[in-house]
Amino acid sequence: MPRAELLQALDALWAALASLAVLVVMFVPLERVFPARHQRIFRPAVGLDLCFFFGQYLVWNALAIFIARTASTWIGGYLPEGLRGFFVAQPFWLQAVLVVLLGDVCVYWYHRACHGFDFLWRFHAVHHTSEHLDWVAAHREHPVDGVLTQLATNLPALLLGFSPRALAGFIVFRGAWAIFIHSNVRLPLGPLKWLLGAPELHHWHHARLERTSHNFANVAPLLDVIFGTHHCPKDEETYDLGVLFAAPKSYLGLLLAPFLPATASVSAETSSASRTP
């Protein structure tokens, strides 16, 4: 490997390790003080989820950004002239709000499609195979599903030409929020629960069912309320998590599973109408 490429690889590794350290400092105390479930820090399959973490930070995130930028360049040519200029001229705070809302609308419908179409579900199901939710489990995501999720999330901002500062802040916020809603935290938000999705909303989404049919929004639960997919009982989180089929237990196995014939048959078996716990 040439020296320049080796240095780039080392920089990426150090950045991933630094990100891991920051997340440990942020989320481990939070999960200890406000636990949704009583589970160990080094719970089963934490090593597997760390493989997904490093895969995302070292490889797949860069691919997702490249594809999103390429798609925005291609699609942007079809947008009406002056549309980008209109949005860029808005105050920074309004840009930030619009970026979050537009991204969440796109993610909502992509996420809902993942649970409705077998082809998308076979990739998205990898994310649902985790039987323990915490900040590490948030990273268990098949690269195909991850790239499509990032595309749905970031494409509105790229298409509308939001400022680099707004876009950078948006990416950091959405990434941190995605980790937060998967974390093993029960933190009531009071009236804010209608504006910001608390972790328990997304925990219910991971209930061990044929396929869950609720809580698809990432940030704004009001979208689920509007489209009739909001579900948040006050019960304690004692229900099982995961999927009903036997999923591979290795990183490589989960990466290959969506492409194998067995996955297609499992997808057909589990495509029956969802039920709510």
C-alpha positions as CSV (number, residue, x, y, z in Angstrom):
1,M,0.0,0.0,0.0
2,P,1.4,3.4,-0.9
3,R,2.4,5.6,2.0
4,A,-0.2,8.3,1.2
5,E,-3.0,5.7,1.2
6,L,-1.7,4.1,4.4
7,L,-1.8,7.5,6.1
8,Q,-5.3,8.1,4.9
9,A,-6.4,4.7,6.3
10,L,-4.7,5.4,9.6
11,D,-6.4,8.8,9.8
12,A,-9.8,7.2,9.2
13,L,-9.1,4.6,11.9
14,W,-8.1,7.2,14.4
15,A,-11.2,9.2,13.5
16,A,-13.4,6.1,14.1
17,L,-11.7,5.4,17.4
18,A,-12.1,9.0,18.5
19,S,-15.8,8.9,17.6
20,L,-16.2,5.6,19.5
21,A,-14.6,7.3,22.6
22,V,-16.9,10.3,22.4
23,L,-20.0,8.0,22.1
24,V,-18.9,5.9,25.0
25,V,-18.5,9.0,27.2
26,M,-21.9,10.3,26.0
27,F,-24.1,7.3,26.1
28,V,-22.7,4.8,28.7
29,P,-23.5,7.1,31.7
30,L,-26.9,8.0,30.1
31,E,-27.8,4.3,29.8
32,R,-26.7,3.6,33.4
33,V,-28.7,6.5,34.9
34,F,-31.9,6.2,32.8
35,P,-32.0,2.5,31.6
36,A,-35.0,1.3,29.6
37,R,-33.9,-2.3,30.3
38,H,-31.5,-3.7,32.8
39,Q,-28.7,-5.2,30.6
40,R,-24.9,-5.3,30.8
41,I,-22.7,-2.9,28.9
42,F,-21.0,-5.9,27.3
43,R,-24.2,-7.7,26.5
44,P,-24.5,-10.5,23.9
45,A,-23.5,-9.6,20.3
46,V,-21.9,-6.3,21.3
47,G,-18.8,-7.4,19.4
48,L,-20.9,-8.0,16.3
49,D,-22.4,-4.5,16.5
50,L,-18.9,-3.0,16.9
51,C,-18.0,-4.7,13.6
52,F,-20.9,-2.8,12.0
53,F,-19.7,0.4,13.7
54,F,-16.2,0.2,12.2
55,G,-17.6,-0.9,8.9
56,Q,-19.8,2.3,8.8
57,Y,-17.0,4.7,9.9
58,L,-14.2,3.2,7.8
59,V,-16.0,2.3,4.5
60,W,-19.8,2.7,4.1
61,N,-20.3,6.3,5.2
62,A,-17.9,7.6,2.6
63,L,-19.7,5.5,-0.1
64,A,-23.1,6.9,1.1
65,I,-21.9,10.5,0.9
66,F,-20.4,9.9,-2.6
67,I,-23.7,8.4,-3.9
68,A,-25.8,11.2,-2.3
69,R,-23.6,13.9,-3.9
70,T,-23.7,12.1,-7.3
71,A,-27.5,11.8,-7.1
72,S,-28.0,15.4,-6.1
73,T,-25.9,16.6,-9.1
74,W,-27.9,14.5,-11.5
75,I,-31.3,15.3,-10.1
76,G,-30.5,18.9,-9.4
77,G,-30.4,19.6,-13.1
78,Y,-34.2,19.0,-13.2
79,L,-35.1,21.5,-10.5
80,P,-36.6,24.9,-11.4
81,E,-34.1,27.7,-11.7
82,G,-34.0,29.9,-8.7
83,L,-35.2,27.3,-6.2
84,R,-31.8,26.8,-4.7
85,G,-31.2,30.5,-4.4
86,F,-34.5,31.0,-2.6
87,F,-33.6,28.4,0.1
88,V,-30.0,29.5,0.5
89,A,-31.2,33.1,1.1
90,Q,-33.1,32.0,4.1
91,P,-31.8,32.6,7.7
92,F,-29.5,29.8,9.0
93,W,-32.1,28.8,11.7
94,L,-34.8,28.4,9.0
95,Q,-32.5,26.4,6.8
96,A,-31.7,24.0,9.7
97,V,-35.4,23.5,10.5
98,L,-36.3,22.9,6.8
99,V,-33.4,20.4,6.4
100,V,-34.6,18.4,9.4
101,L,-38.2,18.4,8.3
102,L,-37.6,17.6,4.7
103,G,-35.1,14.9,5.6
104,D,-37.5,13.3,8.1
105,V,-40.3,13.2,5.5
106,C,-38.1,11.4,3.1
107,V,-36.8,9.0,5.7
108,Y,-40.3,8.3,7.0
109,W,-41.5,7.1,3.6
110,Y,-38.4,5.2,2.7
111,H,-38.5,3.5,6.1
112,R,-42.1,2.6,5.7
113,A,-41.4,1.2,2.3
114,C,-38.7,-1.0,3.8
115,H,-41.3,-2.7,5.9
116,G,-43.8,-2.9,3.0
117,F,-41.7,-4.3,0.1
118,D,-39.9,-7.6,0.3
119,F,-36.8,-6.4,-1.7
120,L,-36.1,-3.5,0.7
121,W,-37.1,-5.5,3.8
122,R,-34.4,-8.2,3.2
123,F,-31.7,-5.5,3.6
124,H,-33.5,-3.5,6.3
125,A,-34.2,-6.7,8.3
126,V,-30.5,-6.9,9.2
127,H,-31.0,-3.8,11.3
128,H,-33.9,-5.5,13.1
129,T,-31.9,-8.7,14.0
130,S,-30.5,-7.1,17.1
131,E,-32.1,-8.6,20.2
132,H,-30.6,-5.9,22.5
133,L,-30.9,-2.2,21.8
134,D,-28.3,0.4,22.9
135,W,-26.1,3.0,21.3
136,V,-23.9,0.3,19.7
137,A,-26.8,-1.6,18.2
138,A,-27.8,1.6,16.3
139,H,-24.9,0.8,13.9
140,R,-26.2,-2.6,12.9
141,E,-27.3,-1.8,9.4
142,H,-26.7,-3.4,6.0
143,P,-24.6,-1.2,3.7
144,V,-27.3,-1.2,1.0
145,D,-29.9,-0.1,3.6
146,G,-27.5,2.4,5.1
147,V,-26.7,4.0,1.7
148,L,-30.4,4.3,0.8
149,T,-31.2,5.7,4.2
150,Q,-28.4,8.3,3.9
151,L,-29.7,9.2,0.4
152,A,-33.2,9.7,1.7
153,T,-31.9,11.8,4.6
154,N,-29.4,14.0,2.9
155,L,-30.8,14.4,-0.6
156,P,-33.2,17.3,0.1
157,A,-30.4,19.3,1.7
158,L,-28.0,18.6,-1.2
159,L,-30.6,19.3,-3.8
160,L,-31.7,22.6,-2.3
161,G,-28.1,23.9,-1.9
162,F,-28.1,24.4,1.8
163,S,-25.0,26.1,3.2
164,P,-22.1,23.7,4.1
165,R,-22.4,24.9,7.7
166,A,-26.1,23.9,7.8
167,L,-25.5,20.6,6.1
168,A,-22.6,19.7,8.4
169,G,-24.7,20.5,11.4
170,F,-27.6,18.5,10.0
171,I,-25.5,15.4,9.4
172,V,-24.0,15.5,12.9
173,F,-27.4,16.0,14.5
174,R,-29.1,13.3,12.5
175,G,-26.3,10.8,13.3
176,A,-26.4,11.6,17.0
177,W,-30.2,11.4,17.1
178,A,-30.3,8.0,15.3
179,I,-27.9,6.7,18.0
180,F,-29.9,8.3,20.8
181,I,-33.3,6.7,19.8
182,H,-31.6,3.3,19.7
183,S,-29.9,3.7,23.1
184,N,-31.0,1.8,26.1
185,V,-32.6,4.9,27.6
186,R,-36.0,5.7,29.0
187,L,-36.2,9.4,29.2
188,P,-39.7,11.0,29.2
189,L,-39.7,14.2,27.2
190,G,-43.1,15.6,28.4
191,P,-44.9,17.8,25.9
192,L,-41.8,17.6,23.6
193,K,-42.7,14.0,22.8
194,W,-44.9,15.3,20.0
195,L,-41.9,17.2,18.4
196,L,-39.0,14.9,19.2
197,G,-39.2,11.1,19.1
198,A,-38.1,9.6,22.5
199,P,-36.2,6.3,22.4
200,E,-39.2,4.3,23.6
201,L,-41.0,5.1,20.4
202,H,-38.2,3.5,18.3
203,H,-37.8,0.7,20.8
204,W,-41.4,-0.3,20.1
205,H,-40.5,-0.2,16.4
206,H,-38.0,-3.0,17.1
207,A,-40.5,-5.3,18.8
208,R,-40.1,-8.9,17.8
209,L,-43.0,-9.2,15.3
210,E,-43.6,-10.3,11.7
211,R,-42.8,-6.8,10.7
212,T,-43.6,-3.7,12.8
213,S,-46.0,-1.2,11.2
214,H,-45.5,1.8,13.4
215,N,-43.1,4.6,14.4
216,F,-41.2,5.1,11.1
217,A,-40.2,8.7,11.7
218,N,-36.7,9.4,12.8
219,V,-37.0,12.8,14.5
220,A,-40.6,14.1,14.3
221,P,-43.3,11.6,15.7
222,L,-45.9,14.0,14.4
223,L,-45.4,12.4,11.0
224,D,-46.5,9.0,12.5
225,V,-49.5,10.7,14.1
226,I,-50.5,12.3,10.8
227,F,-50.2,9.1,8.8
228,G,-51.7,6.8,11.5
229,T,-48.5,4.9,12.4
230,H,-47.9,6.3,15.9
231,H,-47.7,3.7,18.6
232,C,-46.5,4.4,22.2
233,P,-48.1,2.5,25.1
234,K,-47.1,3.4,28.6
235,D,-46.1,-0.2,29.4
236,E,-42.6,-1.1,30.6
237,E,-40.3,-2.3,27.9
238,T,-40.4,-6.0,28.7
239,Y,-41.3,-7.2,25.2
240,D,-38.8,-9.2,23.0
241,L,-36.7,-7.5,20.4
242,G,-35.5,-8.8,17.1
243,V,-36.9,-10.8,14.2
244,L,-38.9,-14.1,14.1
245,F,-36.5,-15.9,11.7
246,A,-33.1,-17.3,12.5
247,A,-30.6,-14.7,11.5
248,P,-26.9,-15.2,11.0
249,K,-24.7,-14.4,14.0
250,S,-21.6,-13.1,12.1
251,Y,-20.8,-9.9,10.4
252,L,-20.1,-11.5,7.0
253,G,-23.2,-13.7,7.4
254,L,-25.5,-10.7,7.9
255,L,-23.9,-8.9,4.9
256,L,-24.5,-11.8,2.7
257,A,-27.9,-12.9,4.0
258,P,-30.1,-10.5,1.8
259,F,-28.5,-12.0,-1.3
260,L,-29.1,-15.7,-0.5
261,P,-32.2,-17.6,-1.6
262,A,-33.0,-18.5,2.1
263,T,-33.5,-14.8,2.8
264,A,-36.1,-14.5,0.0
265,S,-38.1,-17.4,1.5
266,V,-37.8,-15.9,5.0
267,S,-39.0,-12.6,3.6
268,A,-42.0,-14.3,2.1
269,E,-42.8,-16.1,5.3
270,T,-42.7,-12.9,7.3
271,S,-44.6,-10.7,5.0
272,S,-47.9,-11.3,6.6
273,A,-49.8,-8.5,8.1
274,S,-48.0,-6.9,11.1
275,R,-49.5,-6.8,14.5
276,T,-49.0,-4.5,17.4
277,P,-47.8,-5.8,20.8
